[in-house]
């Protein structure tokens, strides 16, 4: 949701990741996987506790995770 929102409201803030970038989770889903790759490549997932190959992208995000992602987006916007 953060990637879609940023692309809609902050055009140009998030570039598409290079085609060779697979991301930590790989291609876990055809619809949502590209957005997860874009989020990771842009640094939106930096600082998430426990983020790694075993992280569950289908689990509800905690308040802290959402705050971290939005903080990372805010900082990215200011670059």
N, C-alpha and C positions, 0 to 999 in steps of 0.2 A: 504494500500500500504506500509506503514511503517513496519508493521509486516512481510509482505511477503518479503520485501527488507532485513530486519534485519535477517530473518531466512536464506535467501539466501547468504548474504554477511558477516554476523556476526554469524555463527552457534554457538548455545549454549547460546547466549545472552538472548533470550526470551524463558523461559520455558513455557510449556503448563500450563494453570491455573488448579487448582484442579477441579475435576468433579462437586463438590458441588457449585463452584463459578458461580453464574448466571449473575453477572454484573448489572450495572444500567439499561441497556436497555433490559435485558432479551434476549430471542431468537426472534429477530425482523426479521431475515432472515437466512435460512438454509446455504447459501453459505458464507455470509459476517459476520454473527453473531459470529461464533467462532473466527474470527480475531479481532473483536471488543472486545470480552471477553478477549482475550490474551493481547491486547493493554491496556485495563483497569487494568487487574491483574498485568501487568508489571510496571504500573505507567506512561505509555506513554500519558495518557489523563489527568494527574494531571496538574492543573493550567489552564485548558481550561475554559474560561469565559462562564458561563451558562450551563456547562455540568451537566446533571441530567436526570431524567426520561422523561422530555419533550423535550430533545435535539433531533434534527432531524439528524439522521445519513445519510440521503440522500441529505442534503443540501451541496452545495459546501463549501469546507473548505476555510476559510479566510487565508490571508498571515500570520497573527498572530497565527492562530491555527496551521498551518503547522510548523511555526518557533518553537512554544512551543513543539509540538510532536517531532520534530527533536532534540531540546535541551534536552528533557527528554531521548531520545534514546542515545544521546551522553553521557549523565551522567551515564546512565545504563551501557553503554559499558565500561566506565572507572572504574567500581566497581570491 
